[in-house]
Amino acid sequence: MDEPNLDSKNKFLYVRSRYYGQVKPENLVFNANLQEFAHKVGYIASLETSGKLKPEDAYKQIKALWKQLKRSKKRLFIGGDSLDES
């Protein structure tokens, strides 16, 4: 059986939405990071819902992803303090 085209598979699994905000490099990078965060949280939530991941582990993984997103925001010097709340 032929293996599907990896590019098509990635486009299906990791859908990127179009960015309509102010076009600046740092905003585009943060938007990509935000979309990746959302995808990963969705996967974690699905695994937890199906019983394949303990709620505590899901929480820890999502919290780690949130911290990564906050660091990304700080490194890119994006906006105010909206993501600084715990």
Secondary structure, 3 states (H helix, E strand, C coil): CCCCCHHHHHHHHCCCCCCCCCCCHHHHHHHHHHHHHHHHHHHHHHHHHCCCCCHHHHHHHHHHHHHHHHHHHHHHCCCCCCCCCC
